[in-house]
């Protein structure tokens, strides 16, 4: 893979990891009976940002790399 493709994959993977951590935080907050509104709002923002990043990164990459990113979803 070329450098831009690798960088795009890494960036998306980092966002997916942040989403996983935020989801785990929400589960922990629920278990402890704490308010989750702010954490859920943040999760929504992270998911929306990831979707936007995928759209933006996809348009910048060569067609072959776009196909690989679509498959990775």
mmJSON file of the N, C-alpha and C atoms, coordinates in Angstrom:
{"data_MODEL":{"atom_site":{
"group_PDB":["ATOM","ATOM","ATOM","ATOM","ATOM","ATOM","ATOM","ATOM","ATOM","ATOM","ATOM","ATOM","ATOM","ATOM","ATOM","ATOM","ATOM","ATOM","ATOM","ATOM","ATOM","ATOM","ATOM","ATOM","ATOM","ATOM","ATOM","ATOM","ATOM","ATOM","ATOM","ATOM","ATOM","ATOM","ATOM","ATOM","ATOM","ATOM","ATOM","ATOM","ATOM","ATOM","ATOM","ATOM","ATOM","ATOM","ATOM","ATOM","ATOM","ATOM","ATOM","ATOM","ATOM","ATOM","ATOM","ATOM","ATOM","ATOM","ATOM","ATOM","ATOM","ATOM","ATOM","ATOM","ATOM","ATOM","ATOM","ATOM","ATOM","ATOM","ATOM","ATOM","ATOM","ATOM","ATOM","ATOM","ATOM","ATOM","ATOM","ATOM","ATOM","ATOM","ATOM","ATOM","ATOM","ATOM","ATOM","ATOM","ATOM","ATOM","ATOM","ATOM","ATOM","ATOM","ATOM","ATOM","ATOM","ATOM","ATOM","ATOM","ATOM","ATOM","ATOM","ATOM","ATOM","ATOM","ATOM","ATOM","ATOM","ATOM","ATOM","ATOM","ATOM","ATOM","ATOM","ATOM","ATOM","ATOM","ATOM","ATOM","ATOM","ATOM","ATOM","ATOM","ATOM","ATOM","ATOM","ATOM","ATOM","ATOM","ATOM","ATOM","ATOM","ATOM","ATOM","ATOM","ATOM","ATOM","ATOM","ATOM","ATOM","ATOM","ATOM","ATOM","ATOM","ATOM","ATOM","ATOM","ATOM","ATOM","ATOM","ATOM","ATOM","ATOM","ATOM","ATOM","ATOM","ATOM","ATOM","ATOM","ATOM","ATOM","ATOM","ATOM","ATOM","ATOM","ATOM","ATOM","ATOM","ATOM","ATOM","ATOM","ATOM","ATOM","ATOM","ATOM","ATOM","ATOM","ATOM","ATOM","ATOM","ATOM","ATOM","ATOM","ATOM","ATOM","ATOM","ATOM","ATOM","ATOM","ATOM","ATOM","ATOM","ATOM","ATOM","ATOM","ATOM","ATOM","ATOM","ATOM","ATOM","ATOM","ATOM","ATOM","ATOM","ATOM","ATOM","ATOM","ATOM","ATOM","ATOM","ATOM","ATOM","ATOM","ATOM","ATOM","ATOM","ATOM","ATOM"],
"id":[1,2,3,4,5,6,7,8,9,10,11,12,13,14,15,16,17,18,19,20,21,22,23,24,25,26,27,28,29,30,31,32,33,34,35,36,37,38,39,40,41,42,43,44,45,46,47,48,49,50,51,52,53,54,55,56,57,58,59,60,61,62,63,64,65,66,67,68,69,70,71,72,73,74,75,76,77,78,79,80,81,82,83,84,85,86,87,88,89,90,91,92,93,94,95,96,97,98,99,100,101,102,103,104,105,106,107,108,109,110,111,112,113,114,115,116,117,118,119,120,121,122,123,124,125,126,127,128,129,130,131,132,133,134,135,136,137,138,139,140,141,142,143,144,145,146,147,148,149,150,151,152,153,154,155,156,157,158,159,160,161,162,163,164,165,166,167,168,169,170,171,172,173,174,175,176,177,178,179,180,181,182,183,184,185,186,187,188,189,190,191,192,193,194,195,196,197,198,199,200,201,202,203,204,205,206,207,208,209,210,211,212,213,214,215,216,217,218,219],
"type_symbol":["N","C","C","N","C","C","N","C","C","N","C","C","N","C","C","N","C","C","N","C","C","N","C","C","N","C","C","N","C","C","N","C","C","N","C","C","N","C","C","N","C","C","N","C","C","N","C","C","N","C","C","N","C","C","N","C","C","N","C","C","N","C","C","N","C","C","N","C","C","N","C","C","N","C","C","N","C","C","N","C","C","N","C","C","N","C","C","N","C","C","N","C","C","N","C","C","N","C","C","N","C","C","N","C","C","N","C","C","N","C","C","N","C","C","N","C","C","N","C","C","N","C","C","N","C","C","N","C","C","N","C","C","N","C","C","N","C","C","N","C","C","N","C","C","N","C","C","N","C","C","N","C","C","N","C","C","N","C","C","N","C","C","N","C","C","N","C","C","N","C","C","N","C","C","N","C","C","N","C","C","N","C","C","N","C","C","N","C","C","N","C","C","N","C","C","N","C","C","N","C","C","N","C","C","N","C","C","N","C","C","N","C","C","N","C","C","N","C","C"],
"label_atom_id":["N","CA","C","N","CA","C","N","CA","C","N","CA","C","N","CA","C","N","CA","C","N","CA","C","N","CA","C","N","CA","C","N","CA","C","N","CA","C","N","CA","C","N","CA","C","N","CA","C","N","CA","C","N","CA","C","N","CA","C","N","CA","C","N","CA","C","N","CA","C","N","CA","C","N","CA","C","N","CA","C","N","CA","C","N","CA","C","N","CA","C","N","CA","C","N","CA","C","N","CA","C","N","CA","C","N","CA","C","N","CA","C","N","CA","C","N","CA","C","N","CA","C","N","CA","C","N","CA","C","N","CA","C","N","CA","C","N","CA","C","N","CA","C","N","CA","C","N","CA","C","N","CA","C","N","CA","C","N","CA","C","N","CA","C","N","CA","C","N","CA","C","N","CA","C","N","CA","C","N","CA","C","N","CA","C","N","CA","C","N","CA","C","N","CA","C","N","CA","C","N","CA","C","N","CA","C","N","CA","C","N","CA","C","N","CA","C","N","CA","C","N","CA","C","N","CA","C","N","CA","C","N","CA","C","N","CA","C","N","CA","C","N","CA","C","N","CA","C","N","CA","C","N","CA","C"],
"label_alt_id":[null,null,null,null,null,null,null,null,null,null,null,null,null,null,null,null,null,null,null,null,null,null,null,null,null,null,null,null,null,null,null,null,null,null,null,null,null,null,null,null,null,null,null,null,null,null,null,null,null,null,null,null,null,null,null,null,null,null,null,null,null,null,null,null,null,null,null,null,null,null,null,null,null,null,null,null,null,null,null,null,null,null,null,null,null,null,null,null,null,null,null,null,null,null,null,null,null,null,null,null,null,null,null,null,null,null,null,null,null,null,null,null,null,null,null,null,null,null,null,null,null,null,null,null,null,null,null,null,null,null,null,null,null,null,null,null,null,null,null,null,null,null,null,null,null,null,null,null,null,null,null,null,null,null,null,null,null,null,null,null,null,null,null,null,null,null,null,null,null,null,null,null,null,null,null,null,null,null,null,null,null,null,null,null,null,null,null,null,null,null,null,null,null,null,null,null,null,null,null,null,null,null,null,null,null,null,null,null,null,null,null,null,null,null,null,null,null,null,null],
"label_comp_id":["UNK","UNK","UNK","UNK","UNK","UNK","UNK","UNK","UNK","UNK","UNK","UNK","UNK","UNK","UNK","UNK","UNK","UNK","UNK","UNK","UNK","UNK","UNK","UNK","UNK","UNK","UNK","UNK","UNK","UNK","UNK","UNK","UNK","UNK","UNK","UNK","UNK","UNK","UNK","UNK","UNK","UNK","UNK","UNK","UNK","UNK","UNK","UNK","UNK","UNK","UNK","UNK","UNK","UNK","UNK","UNK","UNK","UNK","UNK","UNK","UNK","UNK","UNK","UNK","UNK","UNK","UNK","UNK","UNK","UNK","UNK","UNK","UNK","UNK","UNK","UNK","UNK","UNK","UNK","UNK","UNK","UNK","UNK","UNK","UNK","UNK","UNK","UNK","UNK","UNK","UNK","UNK","UNK","UNK","UNK","UNK","UNK","UNK","UNK","UNK","UNK","UNK","UNK","UNK","UNK","UNK","UNK","UNK","UNK","UNK","UNK","UNK","UNK","UNK","UNK","UNK","UNK","UNK","UNK","UNK","UNK","UNK","UNK","UNK","UNK","UNK","UNK","UNK","UNK","UNK","UNK","UNK","UNK","UNK","UNK","UNK","UNK","UNK","UNK","UNK","UNK","UNK","UNK","UNK","UNK","UNK","UNK","UNK","UNK","UNK","UNK","UNK","UNK","UNK","UNK","UNK","UNK","UNK","UNK","UNK","UNK","UNK","UNK","UNK","UNK","UNK","UNK","UNK","UNK","UNK","UNK","UNK","UNK","UNK","UNK","UNK","UNK","UNK","UNK","UNK","UNK","UNK","UNK","UNK","UNK","UNK","UNK","UNK","UNK","UNK","UNK","UNK","UNK","UNK","UNK","UNK","UNK","UNK","UNK","UNK","UNK","UNK","UNK","UNK","UNK","UNK","UNK","UNK","UNK","UNK","UNK","UNK","UNK","UNK","UNK","UNK","UNK","UNK","UNK"],
"label_asym_id":["A","A","A","A","A","A","A","A","A","A","A","A","A","A","A","A","A","A","A","A","A","A","A","A","A","A","A","A","A","A","A","A","A","A","A","A","A","A","A","A","A","A","A","A","A","A","A","A","A","A","A","A","A","A","A","A","A","A","A","A","A","A","A","A","A","A","A","A","A","A","A","A","A","A","A","A","A","A","A","A","A","A","A","A","A","A","A","A","A","A","A","A","A","A","A","A","A","A","A","A","A","A","A","A","A","A","A","A","A","A","A","A","A","A","A","A","A","A","A","A","A","A","A","A","A","A","A","A","A","A","A","A","A","A","A","A","A","A","A","A","A","A","A","A","A","A","A","A","A","A","A","A","A","A","A","A","A","A","A","A","A","A","A","A","A","A","A","A","A","A","A","A","A","A","A","A","A","A","A","A","A","A","A","A","A","A","A","A","A","A","A","A","A","A","A","A","A","A","A","A","A","A","A","A","A","A","A","A","A","A","A","A","A","A","A","A","A","A","A"],
"label_entity_id":["1","1","1","1","1","1","1","1","1","1","1","1","1","1","1","1","1","1","1","1","1","1","1","1","1","1","1","1","1","1","1","1","1","1","1","1","1","1","1","1","1","1","1","1","1","1","1","1","1","1","1","1","1","1","1","1","1","1","1","1","1","1","1","1","1","1","1","1","1","1","1","1","1","1","1","1","1","1","1","1","1","1","1","1","1","1","1","1","1","1","1","1","1","1","1","1","1","1","1","1","1","1","1","1","1","1","1","1","1","1","1","1","1","1","1","1","1","1","1","1","1","1","1","1","1","1","1","1","1","1","1","1","1","1","1","1","1","1","1","1","1","1","1","1","1","1","1","1","1","1","1","1","1","1","1","1","1","1","1","1","1","1","1","1","1","1","1","1","1","1","1","1","1","1","1","1","1","1","1","1","1","1","1","1","1","1","1","1","1","1","1","1","1","1","1","1","1","1","1","1","1","1","1","1","1","1","1","1","1","1","1","1","1","1","1","1","1","1","1"],
"label_seq_id":[1,1,1,2,2,2,3,3,3,4,4,4,5,5,5,6,6,6,7,7,7,8,8,8,9,9,9,10,10,10,11,11,11,12,12,12,13,13,13,14,14,14,15,15,15,16,16,16,17,17,17,18,18,18,19,19,19,20,20,20,21,21,21,22,22,22,23,23,23,24,24,24,25,25,25,26,26,26,27,27,27,28,28,28,29,29,29,30,30,30,31,31,31,32,32,32,33,33,33,34,34,34,35,35,35,36,36,36,37,37,37,38,38,38,39,39,39,40,40,40,41,41,41,42,42,42,43,43,43,44,44,44,45,45,45,46,46,46,47,47,47,48,48,48,49,49,49,50,50,50,51,51,51,52,52,52,53,53,53,54,54,54,55,55,55,56,56,56,57,57,57,58,58,58,59,59,59,60,60,60,61,61,61,62,62,62,63,63,63,64,64,64,65,65,65,66,66,66,67,67,67,68,68,68,69,69,69,70,70,70,71,71,71,72,72,72,73,73,73],
"pdbx_PDB_ins_code":[null,null,null,null,null,null,null,null,null,null,null,null,null,null,null,null,null,null,null,null,null,null,null,null,null,null,null,null,null,null,null,null,null,null,null,null,null,null,null,null,null,null,null,null,null,null,null,null,null,null,null,null,null,null,null,null,null,null,null,null,null,null,null,null,null,null,null,null,null,null,null,null,null,null,null,null,null,null,null,null,null,null,null,null,null,null,null,null,null,null,null,null,null,null,null,null,null,null,null,null,null,null,null,null,null,null,null,null,null,null,null,null,null,null,null,null,null,null,null,null,null,null,null,null,null,null,null,null,null,null,null,null,null,null,null,null,null,null,null,null,null,null,null,null,null,null,null,null,null,null,null,null,null,null,null,null,null,null,null,null,null,null,null,null,null,null,null,null,null,null,null,null,null,null,null,null,null,null,null,null,null,null,null,null,null,null,null,null,null,null,null,null,null,null,null,null,null,null,null,null,null,null,null,null,null,null,null,null,null,null,null,null,null,null,null,null,null,null,null],
"Cartn_x":[0.828,0.0,0.871,0.364,1.111,0.909,1.74,1.721,0.385,-0.249,-1.54,-2.596,-2.577,-3.545,-3.29,-2.032,-1.672,-2.072,-1.799,-2.151,-3.666,-4.411,-5.876,-6.394,-5.87,-6.269,-5.953,-4.783,-4.387,-5.296,-5.613,-6.458,-7.849,-8.389,-9.696,-9.633,-8.57,-8.417,-8.359,-7.675,-7.605,-8.984,-9.749,-11.101,-11.962,-11.818,-12.567,-12.19,-10.922,-10.48,-11.068,-11.114,-11.714,-13.191,-13.876,-15.288,-15.453,-14.583,-14.632,-14.429,-13.446,-13.195,-14.39,-14.986,-16.143,-17.323,-17.506,-18.578,-18.357,-17.114,-16.781,-17.041,-16.712,-16.969,-18.465,-19.275,-20.723,-21.24,-20.741,-21.153,-20.775,-19.594,-19.141,-20.008,-20.312,-21.166,-22.548,-23.085,-24.401,-24.353,-23.284,-23.149,-23.081,-22.447,-22.289,-23.461,-24.439,-25.627,-25.433,-24.383,-24.1,-24.76,-24.856,-25.449,-24.583,-25.225,-24.491,-24.756,-25.559,-25.976,-24.769,-23.86,-22.691,-21.821,-21.638,-20.82,-21.479,-22.795,-23.516,-23.445,-23.57,-23.441,-22.057,-21.039,-19.669,-19.508,-20.097,-20.041,-20.698,-21.819,-22.503,-21.614,-20.972,-20.059,-18.885,-18.328,-17.208,-17.635,-18.797,-19.293,-19.528,-20.112,-20.339,-19.015,-18.043,-16.725,-16.071,-16.205,-15.635,-16.286,-17.598,-18.288,-17.793,-17.655,-17.179,-15.736,-14.89,-13.503,-13.452,-14.268,-14.288,-14.662,-15.669,-16.099,-14.978,-14.381,-13.336,-12.08,-11.634,-10.431,-10.638,-11.815,-12.112,-11.97,-12.443,-12.392,-10.967,-10.047,-8.669,-7.774,-8.24,-7.406,-7.642,-6.641,-6.837,-7.967,-8.544,-9.69,-9.409,-8.227,-7.879,-7.92,-7.387,-7.386,-8.803,-9.63,-11.02,-11.743,-11.506,-12.137,-11.733,-10.45,-9.974,-10.623,-10.766,-11.4,-12.878,-13.542,-14.962,-15.112,-14.196,-14.235,-13.957,-13.147,-12.766,-13.918,-14.925,-16.086,-16.735],
"Cartn_y":[-1.185,0.0,1.246,2.261,3.506,4.289,5.28,6.041,6.705,7.361,7.985,6.959,5.797,4.757,4.246,4.003,3.544,4.585,5.83,6.896,6.977,6.826,6.864,5.715,4.52,3.355,3.579,4.098,4.332,5.359,6.397,7.448,6.889,6.128,5.512,4.525,3.743,2.793,3.513,4.637,5.412,5.895,6.362,6.813,5.632,4.486,3.301,2.91,3.04,2.748,3.738,5.001,6.014,5.709,5.261,4.905,3.711,2.729,1.563,1.981,2.847,3.321,4.098,4.918,5.697,4.772,3.754,2.782,2.052,1.69,1.028,1.96,3.237,4.221,4.327,4.346,4.425,3.212,2.031,0.811,0.896,1.398,1.541,2.551,3.658,4.666,4.09,3.327,2.7,1.715,0.918,-0.061,0.633,1.777,2.492,3.425,3.466,4.272,5.756,6.11,7.528,7.985,9.284,9.902,9.636,9.23,8.904,9.888,10.892,11.8,12.41,12.975,13.618,12.602,11.431,10.396,9.886,9.741,9.289,10.356,11.62,12.699,12.686,12.467,12.408,11.226,10.092,8.914,9.222,9.891,10.27,11.164,12.137,13.022,12.255,11.321,10.514,9.687,9.082,8.277,9.141,10.316,11.227,11.689,11.973,12.382,11.262,10.027,8.89,8.747,8.863,8.786,9.884,11.092,12.214,11.985,11.458,11.173,10.152,9.129,8.105,8.72,9.586,10.236,11.112,11.938,12.859,12.122,11.154,10.408,9.604,9.056,8.242,9.056,10.276,11.091,11.518,11.459,11.872,10.743,9.532,8.375,7.892,7.207,6.6,5.565,5.268,4.365,3.017,2.455,1.152,1.23,2.285,2.464,2.709,3.404,3.631,2.298,1.402,0.091,-0.674,-0.587,-1.276,-0.698,0.612,1.238,0.87,0.808,0.411,-1.005,-1.885,-3.278,-3.382,-2.472,-2.514,-2.124,-1.509,-1.106,-2.337],
"Cartn_z":[0.0,0.0,0.0,-0.658,-0.687,0.619,0.827,2.083,2.399,1.443,1.766,2.192,1.561,1.915,3.318,3.646,4.984,6.029,5.746,6.682,6.873,5.806,5.891,6.742,6.513,7.307,8.784,9.074,10.472,11.135,10.415,10.957,11.283,10.383,10.604,11.765,11.838,12.944,14.29,14.348,15.598,16.019,15.072,15.393,15.853,15.218,15.646,17.071,17.408,18.774,19.767,19.402,20.277,20.506,19.459,19.575,20.505,20.387,21.277,22.731,22.975,24.343,24.883,24.042,24.478,24.779,23.971,24.219,25.539,25.816,27.079,28.258,28.093,29.138,29.42,28.388,28.554,29.316,28.951,29.66,31.134,31.421,32.811,33.572,32.928,33.561,33.877,32.941,33.161,34.33,34.373,35.468,36.825,36.855,38.118,38.415,37.524,37.737,37.49,36.809,36.536,35.236,35.097,33.92,32.686,31.595,30.365,29.232,29.467,28.385,27.676,28.434,27.822,27.066,27.648,27.012,25.731,25.741,24.548,23.459,23.858,22.869,22.226,23.042,22.514,21.555,21.907,21.034,19.686,19.734,18.496,17.641,18.28,17.552,16.953,17.716,17.205,15.999,16.077,14.943,13.721,13.928,12.801,12.2,13.06,12.571,11.767,12.242,11.513,10.145,10.098,8.809,7.862,8.392,7.571,7.11,8.019,7.631,6.512,6.617,5.561,4.224,4.245,3.004,2.45,3.308,2.866,2.409,3.186,2.829,1.563,1.43,0.263,-1.02,-0.993,-2.214,-2.571,-1.619,-1.867,-2.378,-2.238,-2.568,-3.992,-4.554,-5.879,-5.825,-6.959,-7.038,-6.371,-6.592,-5.998,-4.471,-3.917,-2.468,-1.958,-2.729,-2.341,-2.195,-3.141,-3.092,-1.83,-1.446,-0.239,1.013,1.067,2.225,2.314,1.185,1.196,1.709,1.313,1.767,3.263,3.8,5.216,6.128,5.599,6.408,6.889],
"occupancy":[1.0,1.0,1.0,1.0,1.0,1.0,1.0,1.0,1.0,1.0,1.0,1.0,1.0,1.0,1.0,1.0,1.0,1.0,1.0,1.0,1.0,1.0,1.0,1.0,1.0,1.0,1.0,1.0,1.0,1.0,1.0,1.0,1.0,1.0,1.0,1.0,1.0,1.0,1.0,1.0,1.0,1.0,1.0,1.0,1.0,1.0,1.0,1.0,1.0,1.0,1.0,1.0,1.0,1.0,1.0,1.0,1.0,1.0,1.0,1.0,1.0,1.0,1.0,1.0,1.0,1.0,1.0,1.0,1.0,1.0,1.0,1.0,1.0,1.0,1.0,1.0,1.0,1.0,1.0,1.0,1.0,1.0,1.0,1.0,1.0,1.0,1.0,1.0,1.0,1.0,1.0,1.0,1.0,1.0,1.0,1.0,1.0,1.0,1.0,1.0,1.0,1.0,1.0,1.0,1.0,1.0,1.0,1.0,1.0,1.0,1.0,1.0,1.0,1.0,1.0,1.0,1.0,1.0,1.0,1.0,1.0,1.0,1.0,1.0,1.0,1.0,1.0,1.0,1.0,1.0,1.0,1.0,1.0,1.0,1.0,1.0,1.0,1.0,1.0,1.0,1.0,1.0,1.0,1.0,1.0,1.0,1.0,1.0,1.0,1.0,1.0,1.0,1.0,1.0,1.0,1.0,1.0,1.0,1.0,1.0,1.0,1.0,1.0,1.0,1.0,1.0,1.0,1.0,1.0,1.0,1.0,1.0,1.0,1.0,1.0,1.0,1.0,1.0,1.0,1.0,1.0,1.0,1.0,1.0,1.0,1.0,1.0,1.0,1.0,1.0,1.0,1.0,1.0,1.0,1.0,1.0,1.0,1.0,1.0,1.0,1.0,1.0,1.0,1.0,1.0,1.0,1.0,1.0,1.0,1.0,1.0,1.0,1.0,1.0,1.0,1.0,1.0,1.0,1.0],
"B_iso_or_equiv":[0.0,0.0,0.0,0.0,0.0,0.0,0.0,0.0,0.0,0.0,0.0,0.0,0.0,0.0,0.0,0.0,0.0,0.0,0.0,0.0,0.0,0.0,0.0,0.0,0.0,0.0,0.0,0.0,0.0,0.0,0.0,0.0,0.0,0.0,0.0,0.0,0.0,0.0,0.0,0.0,0.0,0.0,0.0,0.0,0.0,0.0,0.0,0.0,0.0,0.0,0.0,0.0,0.0,0.0,0.0,0.0,0.0,0.0,0.0,0.0,0.0,0.0,0.0,0.0,0.0,0.0,0.0,0.0,0.0,0.0,0.0,0.0,0.0,0.0,0.0,0.0,0.0,0.0,0.0,0.0,0.0,0.0,0.0,0.0,0.0,0.0,0.0,0.0,0.0,0.0,0.0,0.0,0.0,0.0,0.0,0.0,0.0,0.0,0.0,0.0,0.0,0.0,0.0,0.0,0.0,0.0,0.0,0.0,0.0,0.0,0.0,0.0,0.0,0.0,0.0,0.0,0.0,0.0,0.0,0.0,0.0,0.0,0.0,0.0,0.0,0.0,0.0,0.0,0.0,0.0,0.0,0.0,0.0,0.0,0.0,0.0,0.0,0.0,0.0,0.0,0.0,0.0,0.0,0.0,0.0,0.0,0.0,0.0,0.0,0.0,0.0,0.0,0.0,0.0,0.0,0.0,0.0,0.0,0.0,0.0,0.0,0.0,0.0,0.0,0.0,0.0,0.0,0.0,0.0,0.0,0.0,0.0,0.0,0.0,0.0,0.0,0.0,0.0,0.0,0.0,0.0,0.0,0.0,0.0,0.0,0.0,0.0,0.0,0.0,0.0,0.0,0.0,0.0,0.0,0.0,0.0,0.0,0.0,0.0,0.0,0.0,0.0,0.0,0.0,0.0,0.0,0.0,0.0,0.0,0.0,0.0,0.0,0.0,0.0,0.0,0.0,0.0,0.0,0.0],
"pdbx_formal_charge":[null,null,null,null,null,null,null,null,null,null,null,null,null,null,null,null,null,null,null,null,null,null,null,null,null,null,null,null,null,null,null,null,null,null,null,null,null,null,null,null,null,null,null,null,null,null,null,null,null,null,null,null,null,null,null,null,null,null,null,null,null,null,null,null,null,null,null,null,null,null,null,null,null,null,null,null,null,null,null,null,null,null,null,null,null,null,null,null,null,null,null,null,null,null,null,null,null,null,null,null,null,null,null,null,null,null,null,null,null,null,null,null,null,null,null,null,null,null,null,null,null,null,null,null,null,null,null,null,null,null,null,null,null,null,null,null,null,null,null,null,null,null,null,null,null,null,null,null,null,null,null,null,null,null,null,null,null,null,null,null,null,null,null,null,null,null,null,null,null,null,null,null,null,null,null,null,null,null,null,null,null,null,null,null,null,null,null,null,null,null,null,null,null,null,null,null,null,null,null,null,null,null,null,null,null,null,null,null,null,null,null,null,null,null,null,null,null,null,null],
"auth_seq_id":[1,1,1,2,2,2,3,3,3,4,4,4,5,5,5,6,6,6,7,7,7,8,8,8,9,9,9,10,10,10,11,11,11,12,12,12,13,13,13,14,14,14,15,15,15,16,16,16,17,17,17,18,18,18,19,19,19,20,20,20,21,21,21,22,22,22,23,23,23,24,24,24,25,25,25,26,26,26,27,27,27,28,28,28,29,29,29,30,30,30,31,31,31,32,32,32,33,33,33,34,34,34,35,35,35,36,36,36,37,37,37,38,38,38,39,39,39,40,40,40,41,41,41,42,42,42,43,43,43,44,44,44,45,45,45,46,46,46,47,47,47,48,48,48,49,49,49,50,50,50,51,51,51,52,52,52,53,53,53,54,54,54,55,55,55,56,56,56,57,57,57,58,58,58,59,59,59,60,60,60,61,61,61,62,62,62,63,63,63,64,64,64,65,65,65,66,66,66,67,67,67,68,68,68,69,69,69,70,70,70,71,71,71,72,72,72,73,73,73],
"auth_comp_id":["UNK","UNK","UNK","UNK","UNK","UNK","UNK","UNK","UNK","UNK","UNK","UNK","UNK","UNK","UNK","UNK","UNK","UNK","UNK","UNK","UNK","UNK","UNK","UNK","UNK","UNK","UNK","UNK","UNK","UNK","UNK","UNK","UNK","UNK","UNK","UNK","UNK","UNK","UNK","UNK","UNK","UNK","UNK","UNK","UNK","UNK","UNK","UNK","UNK","UNK","UNK","UNK","UNK","UNK","UNK","UNK","UNK","UNK","UNK","UNK","UNK","UNK","UNK","UNK","UNK","UNK","UNK","UNK","UNK","UNK","UNK","UNK","UNK","UNK","UNK","UNK","UNK","UNK","UNK","UNK","UNK","UNK","UNK","UNK","UNK","UNK","UNK","UNK","UNK","UNK","UNK","UNK","UNK","UNK","UNK","UNK","UNK","UNK","UNK","UNK","UNK","UNK","UNK","UNK","UNK","UNK","UNK","UNK","UNK","UNK","UNK","UNK","UNK","UNK","UNK","UNK","UNK","UNK","UNK","UNK","UNK","UNK","UNK","UNK","UNK","UNK","UNK","UNK","UNK","UNK","UNK","UNK","UNK","UNK","UNK","UNK","UNK","UNK","UNK","UNK","UNK","UNK","UNK","UNK","UNK","UNK","UNK","UNK","UNK","UNK","UNK","UNK","UNK","UNK","UNK","UNK","UNK","UNK","UNK","UNK","UNK","UNK","UNK","UNK","UNK","UNK","UNK","UNK","UNK","UNK","UNK","UNK","UNK","UNK","UNK","UNK","UNK","UNK","UNK","UNK","UNK","UNK","UNK","UNK","UNK","UNK","UNK","UNK","UNK","UNK","UNK","UNK","UNK","UNK","UNK","UNK","UNK","UNK","UNK","UNK","UNK","UNK","UNK","UNK","UNK","UNK","UNK","UNK","UNK","UNK","UNK","UNK","UNK","UNK","UNK","UNK","UNK","UNK","UNK"],
"auth_asym_id":["A","A","A","A","A","A","A","A","A","A","A","A","A","A","A","A","A","A","A","A","A","A","A","A","A","A","A","A","A","A","A","A","A","A","A","A","A","A","A","A","A","A","A","A","A","A","A","A","A","A","A","A","A","A","A","A","A","A","A","A","A","A","A","A","A","A","A","A","A","A","A","A","A","A","A","A","A","A","A","A","A","A","A","A","A","A","A","A","A","A","A","A","A","A","A","A","A","A","A","A","A","A","A","A","A","A","A","A","A","A","A","A","A","A","A","A","A","A","A","A","A","A","A","A","A","A","A","A","A","A","A","A","A","A","A","A","A","A","A","A","A","A","A","A","A","A","A","A","A","A","A","A","A","A","A","A","A","A","A","A","A","A","A","A","A","A","A","A","A","A","A","A","A","A","A","A","A","A","A","A","A","A","A","A","A","A","A","A","A","A","A","A","A","A","A","A","A","A","A","A","A","A","A","A","A","A","A","A","A","A","A","A","A","A","A","A","A","A","A"],
"auth_atom_id":["N","CA","C","N","CA","C","N","CA","C","N","CA","C","N","CA","C","N","CA","C","N","CA","C","N","CA","C","N","CA","C","N","CA","C","N","CA","C","N","CA","C","N","CA","C","N","CA","C","N","CA","C","N","CA","C","N","CA","C","N","CA","C","N","CA","C","N","CA","C","N","CA","C","N","CA","C","N","CA","C","N","CA","C","N","CA","C","N","CA","C","N","CA","C","N","CA","C","N","CA","C","N","CA","C","N","CA","C","N","CA","C","N","CA","C","N","CA","C","N","CA","C","N","CA","C","N","CA","C","N","CA","C","N","CA","C","N","CA","C","N","CA","C","N","CA","C","N","CA","C","N","CA","C","N","CA","C","N","CA","C","N","CA","C","N","CA","C","N","CA","C","N","CA","C","N","CA","C","N","CA","C","N","CA","C","N","CA","C","N","CA","C","N","CA","C","N","CA","C","N","CA","C","N","CA","C","N","CA","C","N","CA","C","N","CA","C","N","CA","C","N","CA","C","N","CA","C","N","CA","C","N","CA","C","N","CA","C","N","CA","C","N","CA","C","N","CA","C","N","CA","C","N","CA","C"],
"pdbx_PDB_model_num":[1,1,1,1,1,1,1,1,1,1,1,1,1,1,1,1,1,1,1,1,1,1,1,1,1,1,1,1,1,1,1,1,1,1,1,1,1,1,1,1,1,1,1,1,1,1,1,1,1,1,1,1,1,1,1,1,1,1,1,1,1,1,1,1,1,1,1,1,1,1,1,1,1,1,1,1,1,1,1,1,1,1,1,1,1,1,1,1,1,1,1,1,1,1,1,1,1,1,1,1,1,1,1,1,1,1,1,1,1,1,1,1,1,1,1,1,1,1,1,1,1,1,1,1,1,1,1,1,1,1,1,1,1,1,1,1,1,1,1,1,1,1,1,1,1,1,1,1,1,1,1,1,1,1,1,1,1,1,1,1,1,1,1,1,1,1,1,1,1,1,1,1,1,1,1,1,1,1,1,1,1,1,1,1,1,1,1,1,1,1,1,1,1,1,1,1,1,1,1,1,1,1,1,1,1,1,1,1,1,1,1,1,1,1,1,1,1,1,1]
}}}
